[in-house]
Every structure is written in C-alpha cells, then in structure tokens.
Amino acid sequence: AQKITQTQPGMFVQEKEAVTLDCTYDTSDPSYGLFWYKQPSSGEMIFLIYQGSYDQQNATEGRYSLNFQKARKSANLVISASQLGDSAMYFCAMRLRNSGNTPLVFGKGTRLSVIA
Amino acid sequence: EAQVTQNPRYLITVTGKKLTVTCSQNMNHEYMSWYRQDPGLGLRQIYYSMNVEVTDKGDVPEGYKVSRKEKRNFPLILESPSPNQTSLYFCASSFLGQGYSGANVLTFGAGSRLTVL
C-alpha cells in the first residue's frame, strides 16, 4: 500500500527566505506521480507541482521546485523567496499510474507560517 | 475557466435529514472522486467514478451514496446524516490514463463544510 510521510507538523520561515518541506513516500509500484497541494485557511486545495516517477529532471513551477530523490523515496517541496501569502497547510500526495482506481493518497500535511 | 464546482459550500443540518452535495466539472474528465477531510485523519476517499454509470467505494463509503448519470456531475448523497459525518468534503476530477505529462492531476472543488447536529 502507498504511504506518504510528512514529518514536519509546522514550519516557520522569514519572508523572502527559502524553505524546504519534507516528504517521503513508500510504494512498490514503479509508476506513480507525486503532487504537492496548498490549502490556505479558506480551505480549498490548490495544486502546486507534479513530478512523475520516470521524469529525469526535477519539476519546477515558478517559485516552487520539487527535489525528487527517487532512491531515497523523497519528494521535498522547495519554496523560494517566501511571501506572506504562502502561509498555509501543504500536502504531499501520491497517485499510482494505472488503469484502475487511482486515489490520491495524502500525507498529514505541514503548516507553514511566513513571518514578516 | 476550468473548474470543479461544489454546492453548497456550507451547510448545517440535523441528524436524519437527507441531503445532497452537488459536484460538477467542465473539463470532460472521466474520473471523479469524493474525499472527506478530518483533523488528524487527513483526506480520505469516499467514492469514485471512472466514467458514466461506473462508481465504486473508496476507503470510507459507509453512510454515503453517489451516482454518475452524466459525465460532468457526481453528486454525493447522505441519506440519513449523522454527527460523525460532520466534515469538510471535497469533490475532485481528472483524466484517466497512464500519461507522463501530469494529465492525471486531480483538480479539487472549493470544498463543502458540513455540520450535522
């Protein structure tokens, strides 16, 4: 069964600094996708970035980058130049790529607080 | 705008009063799913659908029903709500398939906060 572990319940970062949110995963399936979602206090789930298990390069989307280390089964999210609006819960998630039901399996999340 | 729309966003109801949370997507996605989010338990899948008239149970289906009569709609039905169904509910959709482009990214609705008294 798949499992996502986020070991940091809460993180603080100074505005304009970079921050890394940790995520490790466990699956025996070779074909999967890794995702990060942001959940602000308003509650919606906002997709940030995606990394496929066969992708050779780390994914980047603006200020977000994913540090993918397949051998270590880690998929850490790096946010550069933090902004006050980055304060939110961040969820790492995994989805297998097959033809059956492919639910998104979530970690417990990390609450990021950006300090001015 | 490509989106998943859920209604109502907020609802307070009483035990036993049937309710339906609607979900509609405009992206022609085959796959749709309902999740509930509870403190300390994270997000858990309730039901999913891989196409019209094809639905199946997720991890926590008890007390819920769904239907998929049209590709764009996937309502969640609580026939007799109980207080343990108080939660934040999310509908999500995506394409199916094994592409490597991230095309199976799940797009979430804004969430429906349900309180059952």
Interface residues (C-beta under 8 A of the other chain):
Chain A: S31 G33 F35 Y37 G43 E44 M45 I46 F47 Y50 G52 Y54 D55 F91 R95 R97 N98 S99 N101 T102 P103 L104 F106 G107 K108 G109
Chain B: Y31 S33 Y35 G40 G42 L43 Q45 Y48 M50 D56 G58 D59 L88 F90 A92 L96 G97 Q98 G99 Y100 G102 N104 V105 L106 T107 F108 G109 A110 G111 R113
